[in-house]
Amino acid sequence: VAVADPRESWSAARYAAEADKCVQDILRRGKRPVLVGGTGLYLDALVRGTDFAAGSHGG
């Protein structure tokens, strides 16, 4: 909440980087983060650390 301007474009990689900061902050406080909404791609990017550049196609 109040992390991003809804008018901005976000990639899954950017989401993962920002969400990870929030998750780490929550964990440091001894709480359990709950992730909801969005698509599987964004969750995979956060949980699995997907390297999108490695899967890029040329052309």
Helices and strands as residue ranges (DSSP letters): H 12-28, H 40-48, G 52-55
